[in-house]
Each structure stands twice: as C-alpha cells, then as structure tokens.
Amino acid sequence: MQLIENLKIEEKLYKEKLENGMTVMIIPRKNTQKKYIIWGTHYGSNESKFIVPGETEALEVPKGVAHFLEHKMFEQENGKNSLDVLTALGVEANAYTTNDHTAYLFESTDKFYEALDEFMDYVQHPYFTDQNVEKEKGIIGQEIMMYNDYPEWKVYLNTLEAMYYYHPVKLDITGTIETISHINKEILYKCYNTFYNPSNMALVVCGDFEPEKILEEIKKRLVSKDSLGEIKRIYPDEPNEVVKNYVEQNMEVSMPLFTIGIKDIPAEKKEKVKKHIAIEILLNMILGRSSRLYKDLYNKGLIFAQPSLEYEFTDGYAHILITGQATDPNQLFEEFKKEIQNLKQNGLDQKEFDRIKKFIYGGYVKEYNDVAETSRMFLADFFKGINSFDYIDEISSINAEYGMQILKQTFIDKNIVLSIVKKS
C-alpha cells in the first residue's frame, strides 16, 4: 500500500490499486467508535452514451439508468432486500447517484464485518427481472413527479437548463417518466457489467482499522473479475455561452426562491484544486455572511439568511450555483453583478482575502472530524482525479492576485443566469 501522509492535519491515507483495477483507500482513525465504508463507481447520470471496452459501436441508453440501477441493486434473488438486512443488523445504510458517480455506503459502531458481508455481496450480485424492473418504473415515476412539485428542485433544474444547451448535466438525475419507460433488464445488465467493473470503481473506508487487515477483509469478499479497460464516454459539444440569462416559474412559495448560475469552463487537471479554492474564497467575499453586499442586502430586507454558495465541476462541465430566498431576486441579481464589477475595477482587498482564506481552511480541516464526510469527500474527489489532501496543501499558495485572475476568467456577465420561482 502507498502511504500518503498530511502532517498539517495529522491524517494518513493508505491507498492501493488492486490487480483487478479497483482502488481502495483506507483512512485509519484510532479510538473512533464509528466505522464508515463507501463503495462507488465512476458512473453517474451524465453517462448515457459510451463505447464498451472491446466494442466499436457507441451505445446510447435512456436517461436515468444510473439512478435506476442504484435503486435496483438492493433487491436480491433470494427475495430479500439488502437495505432491510443491513438495517436489521443495526447499521445505517444508503446509496446515492450524482452526475458523475454512484455510491453505496454504510456506517456502524457494531457488527461491521457482518454488514460488510451483505454490503459487498449485493453490490457484486445484481438481480434484474422483467417483473421487478417494471415495478421499479412505477416507484421511480412517483419520485420524479414528487420532485417536480418541489420549488427548490425546480429553481435548480431551471438554472441548469438556462446554462446548458446539450450537456446531460442539465437533465434530472432520475431521468423522466418517458425515458425510464424504455429501461429494461438487458440495458441494466449491460450498464452494470460495463460501469460496475472493479477498474471503474473505488472503495473508501474510515475508522479504527489496521490498514493491512481491513484490506485483506475487503479482498477476500471481492468476486474475481478482470480489469475491463477504459470506457469511452461520449458527450455532445457544448458551447461556452449560456442558453438564456433569465428563467422564471410560478409555484406555491411563501417567498421567492432564486438560483444564480455562472457557467464556467473546466480547469486543467493541475489547476482544478487551486481554481476551486479561489472560487470558494471569491464567493464568500462577494456574498458570504461577512461580506459588504450581504450586510447591505440584509439591512434592506432583501434577504434574511446567507444563500448557499457552491462550485460544481467534473472534467466535462463546471458552474457556480448561488441559491437562496429573496423578497426581490431581480434586485439582488443586479446588486450581485454590480459587486463583481466593483471588485474587478478596484481589486481584491488582500487582508479580506486572507481572512476568508483562513475561514475556508478551517472548513476543510473540520471535514476531517467526521468519518462520513471524510470518506465521501475522498471518493468524490478521486473520481475527479483529485487527492483530497491537495486542498489542505494548495490553499496557502493562493493569493489575491490569483483570485483576481479567476474573478476575471469566471465571473463573466454574459455567462451569469438568474432562475426564479415565485408565487403567481
């Protein structure tokens, strides 16, 4: 195993790429009661067109297959549901699908190895039939309709649709009732066998473990599979500009919801972490709780709580999302754009930049206090080609000059969109 140690936060990561191509990451935590394991595949809702290793023709599957697969993985041929089995053991188990990966997980303080037996069994043994696939369509169809009634979900999706012309990130992770109607067991097995190959997967475990011992326990529960090779993922060409700068929808809300989206160009691999950190600092300087703009908007009664500030990215897309509630989102939007222009013209205050940088660094360190947050972070970053320790190491090198460079490159007026959901 490779040992990667970060002395700044006194954390160790043991990492090994197995013969079958799967990467295992172990983060030991002495004297910690909780144990957490997460097993993910680099397969999310964005992957609907691809070339299977060893084949030459591109395969296109319905939107929503990755999420559908996640739902179906718990059902076993013996009639049991693995989620129920794990719950009966007293562990907290779950799964989720994102744009770029799907993950299965559980957390426990007791009976970890009993739970590990069930966990590693169900992820490696899918069971799909015509009947259980048809039944699931109804369940997921209800989920889709339920989310369509959530103003918070609609304001988010409308933002993505305003930013992107063709990239599948604009689509609901669940797919639509129409697209999932075309899913069958053959498609599920094809996608499972392609994307759930060990060479496309990674596993992270965090807790009071001896690295060598837990690695052996994981290895002996793995089904023997050869590395499949690289999967060719096919995405449509996406213009740099946005589709439109404004979208509005009427729904039952007590106060208007808004999301400001800024479409960006993904950074090169060596700059991913630096750019991410710089954008986090800039967002907090512009609209964080201690910012001049936030205080002004709060005093005017436009907002009553700090909006969420996020930067999402993979190799294929990148965007900023600022989401919250405002009495007048249009006025907030104009004030936001004015503040960006003000910073571009007058520069970034070095002391303020450094103060926010310390605040961001504190947030990074705090993530290591929780075994679940640590594990999920390492898995998500791994699929982005990042070692999570890089955030701790890189942040000290980022200065206001670099921040200004990113501000000018990313916060471009024509690429900023506003999505509003308000009462009719």
C-alpha positions as CSV (number, residue, x, y, z in Angstrom):
1,M,0.0,0.0,0.0
2,Q,1.0,3.6,-0.7
3,L,1.1,5.8,2.4
4,I,0.1,9.4,1.9
5,E,0.5,11.5,5.0
6,N,-0.6,15.1,5.6
7,L,1.4,16.5,8.5
8,K,-0.6,19.7,8.7
9,I,-3.7,17.9,9.8
10,E,-2.0,14.7,11.1
11,E,-4.0,12.5,8.8
12,K,-2.9,9.3,6.9
13,L,-4.3,7.7,3.8
14,Y,-3.4,4.2,2.8
15,K,-4.0,3.6,-0.9
16,E,-3.8,0.6,-3.1
17,K,-4.8,-0.2,-6.6
18,L,-5.7,-3.9,-6.7
19,E,-4.9,-6.3,-9.5
20,N,-8.4,-6.0,-10.8
21,G,-8.0,-2.3,-11.2
22,M,-10.1,-1.2,-8.2
23,T,-8.6,1.5,-5.9
24,V,-9.0,1.0,-2.1
25,M,-8.4,4.0,0.2
26,I,-8.1,3.5,4.0
27,I,-8.2,6.3,6.5
28,P,-7.4,5.0,10.0
29,R,-8.9,6.7,13.0
30,K,-7.7,5.4,16.3
31,N,-10.2,5.2,19.2
32,T,-13.1,6.2,17.0
33,Q,-16.3,4.2,17.5
34,K,-17.9,4.8,14.1
35,K,-16.8,2.9,11.1
36,Y,-17.8,4.1,7.6
37,I,-17.4,2.4,4.2
38,I,-18.4,3.8,0.8
39,W,-18.1,1.9,-2.5
40,G,-18.5,3.9,-5.7
41,T,-18.5,3.5,-9.4
42,H,-17.4,6.3,-11.8
43,Y,-20.9,6.2,-13.3
44,G,-23.5,8.9,-12.9
45,S,-26.4,10.4,-14.7
46,N,-24.2,12.0,-17.4
47,E,-23.2,8.7,-18.9
48,S,-25.9,7.8,-21.4
49,K,-23.7,7.4,-24.5
50,F,-20.5,5.4,-24.4
51,I,-18.4,2.7,-26.1
52,V,-18.0,-0.5,-24.1
53,P,-14.4,-1.7,-23.9
54,G,-13.7,-4.3,-26.6
55,E,-16.6,-3.0,-28.8
56,T,-16.5,-0.4,-31.6
57,E,-20.1,0.9,-31.8
58,A,-21.4,3.6,-29.5
59,L,-24.2,2.6,-27.2
60,E,-26.9,5.1,-26.2
61,V,-29.2,4.2,-23.3
62,P,-32.2,6.1,-21.8
63,K,-31.6,8.9,-19.4
64,G,-31.9,7.8,-15.8
65,V,-30.3,4.4,-16.0
66,A,-27.6,5.1,-13.4
67,H,-30.2,6.1,-10.8
68,F,-32.4,3.2,-11.8
69,L,-29.6,0.8,-11.2
70,E,-28.9,2.2,-7.8
71,H,-32.5,1.6,-6.8
72,K,-32.5,-2.0,-8.1
73,M,-29.2,-3.1,-6.6
74,F,-30.7,-3.8,-3.1
75,E,-33.2,-6.4,-4.4
76,Q,-31.7,-9.9,-4.2
77,E,-32.5,-13.2,-5.9
78,N,-33.3,-14.8,-2.5
79,G,-36.2,-12.4,-2.1
80,K,-34.5,-10.3,0.5
81,N,-33.8,-6.6,0.3
82,S,-30.2,-5.9,1.3
83,L,-31.1,-2.5,2.8
84,D,-33.5,-4.3,5.2
85,V,-30.8,-6.8,6.0
86,L,-28.3,-4.1,6.9
87,T,-30.9,-2.1,8.9
88,A,-31.7,-5.3,10.9
89,L,-28.0,-5.5,11.8
90,G,-28.2,-2.0,13.3
91,V,-26.2,-0.2,10.7
92,E,-27.2,2.9,8.7
93,A,-27.0,2.1,5.0
94,N,-27.8,4.1,2.0
95,A,-26.9,4.9,-1.6
96,Y,-27.0,7.8,-3.9
97,T,-26.4,8.9,-7.6
98,T,-24.8,12.1,-8.8
99,N,-23.9,13.4,-12.2
100,D,-20.6,11.6,-12.2
101,H,-20.7,8.7,-9.7
102,T,-23.0,6.2,-7.9
103,A,-22.1,5.2,-4.3
104,Y,-23.2,2.6,-1.8
105,L,-22.4,3.0,1.9
106,F,-23.0,2.1,5.5
107,E,-22.0,3.4,8.9
108,S,-21.8,1.3,12.1
109,T,-20.4,1.1,15.6
110,D,-21.0,-2.7,15.8
111,K,-21.3,-5.8,13.6
112,F,-19.2,-4.1,10.9
113,Y,-17.9,-7.4,9.3
114,E,-21.4,-9.0,9.3
115,A,-22.6,-5.9,7.5
116,L,-19.6,-5.9,5.2
117,D,-20.6,-9.5,4.1
118,E,-24.0,-8.3,3.0
119,F,-22.7,-5.0,1.6
120,M,-20.1,-6.5,-0.7
121,D,-22.4,-9.3,-1.7
122,Y,-25.3,-7.2,-3.0
123,V,-23.1,-4.7,-4.9
124,Q,-21.5,-7.6,-6.8
125,H,-24.7,-9.6,-7.5
126,P,-27.4,-7.7,-9.3
127,Y,-30.7,-9.3,-9.9
128,F,-33.0,-7.9,-12.6
129,T,-36.1,-9.4,-14.0
130,D,-38.8,-8.1,-16.3
131,Q,-41.2,-8.0,-13.3
132,N,-39.0,-6.2,-10.8
133,V,-37.9,-3.7,-13.5
134,E,-41.5,-2.8,-14.4
135,K,-42.4,-2.5,-10.7
136,E,-39.5,-0.1,-10.2
137,K,-40.6,2.2,-13.0
138,G,-43.7,3.0,-11.0
139,I,-41.7,3.7,-7.9
140,I,-39.2,6.0,-9.6
141,G,-42.1,7.6,-11.6
142,Q,-43.7,8.7,-8.4
143,E,-40.3,10.0,-7.2
144,I,-40.0,12.1,-10.4
145,M,-43.4,13.6,-10.0
146,M,-42.8,14.3,-6.3
147,Y,-39.6,16.3,-7.2
148,N,-41.4,18.2,-9.9
149,D,-43.6,19.6,-7.1
150,Y,-40.5,20.9,-5.1
151,P,-39.8,24.6,-5.8
152,E,-36.2,24.1,-4.5
153,W,-35.6,21.4,-7.1
154,K,-37.3,23.3,-10.0
155,V,-35.3,26.5,-9.4
156,Y,-32.1,24.4,-9.5
157,L,-33.0,22.5,-12.7
158,N,-34.3,25.6,-14.4
159,T,-30.9,27.2,-13.8
160,L,-29.1,24.2,-15.4
161,E,-31.4,24.3,-18.4
162,A,-30.7,28.1,-18.8
163,M,-27.0,27.5,-18.8
164,Y,-26.5,24.3,-20.9
165,Y,-27.6,23.6,-24.5
166,Y,-26.7,19.9,-24.8
167,H,-24.6,18.6,-21.9
168,P,-26.5,16.0,-19.9
169,V,-25.8,17.8,-16.6
170,K,-28.9,19.9,-17.4
171,L,-31.1,16.8,-17.1
172,D,-32.7,15.4,-13.9
173,I,-30.5,12.6,-12.5
174,T,-33.7,10.4,-12.2
175,G,-34.5,10.8,-15.9
176,T,-38.1,11.4,-16.9
177,I,-41.2,9.2,-16.9
178,E,-40.7,8.9,-20.7
179,T,-37.0,8.0,-20.6
180,I,-37.3,5.4,-17.8
181,S,-40.2,3.7,-19.7
182,H,-37.6,2.4,-22.1
183,I,-35.4,0.8,-19.5
184,N,-35.3,-3.0,-19.4
185,K,-33.3,-5.7,-17.6
186,E,-31.0,-6.1,-20.6
187,I,-30.0,-2.4,-20.5
188,L,-29.5,-2.6,-16.8
189,Y,-27.2,-5.7,-17.0
190,K,-25.3,-4.0,-19.9
191,C,-24.6,-0.9,-17.9
192,Y,-23.9,-2.8,-14.7
193,N,-21.3,-5.0,-16.5
194,T,-19.7,-2.0,-18.1
195,F,-19.5,0.5,-15.3
196,Y,-19.5,-1.8,-12.2
197,N,-16.3,-3.4,-13.3
198,P,-13.6,-3.0,-10.5
199,S,-11.4,-1.0,-12.8
200,N,-14.1,1.7,-12.8
201,M,-14.7,1.6,-9.0
202,A,-13.2,2.8,-5.8
203,L,-13.8,2.0,-2.1
204,V,-13.1,4.2,0.9
205,V,-13.1,3.0,4.5
206,C,-12.6,5.2,7.6
207,G,-12.5,4.2,11.2
208,D,-10.4,2.3,13.8
209,F,-8.9,-0.2,11.4
210,E,-5.5,-1.8,10.9
211,P,-4.9,-0.9,7.2
212,E,-3.5,-4.3,6.2
213,K,-6.2,-6.2,8.0
214,I,-9.2,-4.3,6.5
215,L,-7.6,-4.5,3.1
216,E,-7.4,-8.3,3.3
217,E,-11.1,-8.5,4.5
218,I,-12.1,-6.4,1.5
219,K,-10.0,-8.5,-0.9
220,K,-11.4,-11.8,0.3
221,R,-15.0,-10.6,-0.3
222,L,-14.3,-9.5,-3.9
223,V,-15.7,-11.6,-6.8
224,S,-12.9,-12.4,-9.2
225,K,-13.2,-10.1,-12.2
226,D,-10.6,-8.9,-14.7
227,S,-10.0,-5.3,-15.4
228,L,-12.3,-4.2,-18.2
229,G,-10.2,-1.3,-19.6
230,E,-11.1,2.3,-20.3
231,I,-14.7,3.1,-21.1
232,K,-15.1,5.7,-23.9
233,R,-17.6,8.3,-22.7
234,I,-19.3,10.4,-25.3
235,Y,-20.7,13.8,-24.6
236,P,-22.1,16.4,-27.0
237,D,-20.2,19.5,-27.9
238,E,-21.3,22.3,-25.5
239,P,-20.9,26.0,-26.4
240,N,-19.3,28.2,-23.8
241,E,-22.2,30.7,-23.7
242,V,-25.4,30.2,-21.9
243,V,-28.8,29.4,-23.4
244,K,-30.5,32.4,-21.7
245,N,-29.9,34.7,-18.8
246,Y,-33.3,34.6,-17.2
247,V,-35.9,32.0,-16.3
248,E,-39.0,32.3,-14.1
249,Q,-41.6,29.9,-12.9
250,N,-44.7,30.3,-10.7
251,M,-45.2,27.8,-7.8
252,E,-46.7,27.9,-4.3
253,V,-43.9,29.6,-2.3
254,S,-44.1,31.9,0.7
255,M,-41.1,34.0,-0.6
256,P,-39.4,33.9,-4.0
257,L,-36.6,31.4,-4.5
258,F,-33.6,32.2,-6.6
259,T,-30.6,30.5,-8.1
260,I,-27.8,32.4,-9.7
261,G,-25.8,30.3,-12.1
262,I,-22.4,31.1,-13.7
263,K,-21.3,28.8,-16.5
264,D,-17.6,28.1,-16.4
265,I,-15.0,26.1,-18.4
266,P,-13.5,23.2,-16.5
267,A,-9.9,23.7,-15.3
268,E,-7.0,21.7,-16.4
269,K,-6.1,18.8,-14.1
270,K,-3.2,20.6,-12.4
271,E,-5.4,23.7,-11.7
272,K,-8.6,22.0,-10.5
273,V,-8.0,22.4,-6.8
274,K,-6.5,25.9,-6.9
275,K,-9.3,27.2,-9.0
276,H,-11.9,25.6,-6.7
277,I,-10.4,27.1,-3.6
278,A,-10.1,30.6,-5.3
279,I,-13.8,30.5,-6.3
280,E,-14.8,29.5,-2.8
281,I,-12.9,32.5,-1.4
282,L,-14.4,34.8,-4.1
283,L,-17.9,33.7,-3.4
284,N,-17.5,34.3,0.3
285,M,-16.0,37.8,-0.4
286,I,-18.9,38.7,-2.7
287,L,-21.9,37.2,-0.9
288,G,-20.7,35.5,2.3
289,R,-22.1,36.3,5.7
290,S,-19.4,38.8,6.4
291,S,-19.4,40.5,3.0
292,R,-20.4,44.1,2.4
293,L,-23.0,43.0,-0.1
294,Y,-24.7,40.5,2.2
295,K,-24.9,43.1,5.0
296,D,-26.4,45.6,2.7
297,L,-29.0,43.2,1.3
298,Y,-29.9,42.1,4.8
299,N,-30.3,45.6,6.0
300,K,-32.6,46.4,3.0
301,G,-34.7,43.4,3.8
302,L,-33.9,41.7,0.5
303,I,-32.6,38.5,2.2
304,F,-32.8,37.1,5.7
305,A,-30.2,34.2,5.5
306,Q,-27.0,33.6,3.7
307,P,-27.5,31.9,0.3
308,S,-25.7,28.6,-0.3
309,L,-22.5,29.1,-2.4
310,E,-21.3,26.1,-4.5
311,Y,-18.9,25.3,-7.3
312,E,-19.6,22.1,-9.1
313,F,-17.3,20.6,-11.7
314,T,-16.1,17.5,-13.5
315,D,-13.8,17.1,-16.5
316,G,-16.8,17.9,-18.7
317,Y,-18.5,20.8,-17.1
318,A,-18.2,23.5,-14.4
319,H,-20.5,26.0,-12.9
320,I,-21.2,28.2,-9.8
321,L,-24.6,28.0,-8.1
322,I,-25.9,30.5,-5.5
323,T,-29.2,29.6,-4.1
324,G,-31.5,31.2,-1.5
325,Q,-34.7,33.2,-0.9
326,A,-35.1,36.9,-1.5
327,T,-38.0,39.4,-1.4
328,D,-36.8,40.8,-4.8
329,P,-34.5,38.3,-6.6
330,N,-34.1,40.7,-9.6
331,Q,-32.8,43.5,-7.4
332,L,-30.4,41.1,-5.6
333,F,-29.2,39.9,-9.0
334,E,-28.4,43.4,-10.2
335,E,-26.6,44.2,-6.9
336,F,-24.6,40.9,-7.2
337,K,-23.4,41.8,-10.7
338,K,-22.5,45.3,-9.6
339,E,-20.4,44.0,-6.8
340,I,-18.5,41.7,-9.2
341,Q,-17.8,44.8,-11.5
342,N,-16.7,46.8,-8.4
343,L,-14.2,44.1,-7.4
344,K,-12.9,43.8,-11.0
345,Q,-12.3,47.6,-11.1
346,N,-11.0,48.2,-7.6
347,G,-9.2,44.9,-6.9
348,L,-9.4,42.5,-4.1
349,D,-8.5,43.6,-0.6
350,Q,-5.5,41.4,0.5
351,K,-6.4,41.4,4.2
352,E,-10.0,40.4,3.4
353,F,-8.8,37.7,1.0
354,D,-6.5,36.2,3.6
355,R,-9.2,36.4,6.3
356,I,-11.6,34.4,4.1
357,K,-8.9,32.0,3.1
358,K,-8.3,31.2,6.8
359,F,-12.1,30.7,7.2
360,I,-12.2,28.3,4.2
361,Y,-9.2,26.4,5.5
362,G,-10.9,25.9,8.8
363,G,-13.9,24.4,7.0
364,Y,-11.6,22.0,5.2
365,V,-10.0,20.8,8.5
366,K,-13.4,20.4,10.1
367,E,-14.5,18.0,7.4
368,Y,-11.9,15.5,8.8
369,N,-13.7,15.4,12.1
370,D,-16.4,13.1,10.7
371,V,-15.8,9.7,9.2
372,A,-18.7,10.0,6.8
373,E,-17.7,13.4,5.5
374,T,-14.1,12.3,5.1
375,S,-15.0,9.1,3.2
376,R,-17.5,10.8,0.9
377,M,-15.0,13.6,0.1
378,F,-12.2,11.2,-0.8
379,L,-14.5,9.2,-3.1
380,A,-15.9,12.2,-4.9
381,D,-12.5,13.8,-5.3
382,F,-11.0,10.5,-6.5
383,F,-13.4,10.4,-9.4
384,K,-12.4,14.0,-10.3
385,G,-8.7,13.0,-10.3
386,I,-8.0,14.8,-7.1
387,N,-6.4,13.7,-3.8
388,S,-8.5,15.5,-1.0
389,F,-5.3,16.4,0.8
390,D,-4.4,18.7,-2.1
391,Y,-6.9,21.2,-0.7
392,I,-5.0,21.4,2.6
393,D,-1.7,21.7,0.8
394,E,-2.7,24.1,-2.0
395,I,-4.6,26.8,-0.1
396,S,-1.5,28.5,1.3
397,S,-0.2,29.2,-2.3
398,I,-3.4,31.1,-3.3
399,N,-3.2,34.9,-3.2
400,A,-5.3,37.9,-4.2
401,E,-3.5,38.2,-7.5
402,Y,-4.6,34.7,-8.5
403,G,-8.1,35.4,-7.1
404,M,-8.3,38.4,-9.4
405,Q,-7.3,36.2,-12.4
406,I,-10.1,33.7,-11.6
407,L,-12.6,36.5,-11.0
408,K,-12.0,37.9,-14.5
409,Q,-11.9,34.5,-16.1
410,T,-15.0,33.0,-14.5
411,F,-17.4,35.8,-13.3
412,I,-18.3,36.9,-16.9
413,D,-21.5,38.9,-17.0
414,K,-22.9,37.2,-20.2
415,N,-22.5,33.8,-18.6
416,I,-24.5,34.6,-15.5
417,V,-28.1,33.4,-15.3
418,L,-30.9,34.0,-12.9
419,S,-33.6,31.5,-12.1
420,I,-36.6,32.5,-10.0
421,V,-39.5,30.5,-8.6
422,K,-42.2,32.8,-7.2
423,K,-45.8,32.8,-6.2
424,S,-48.2,33.6,-9.1
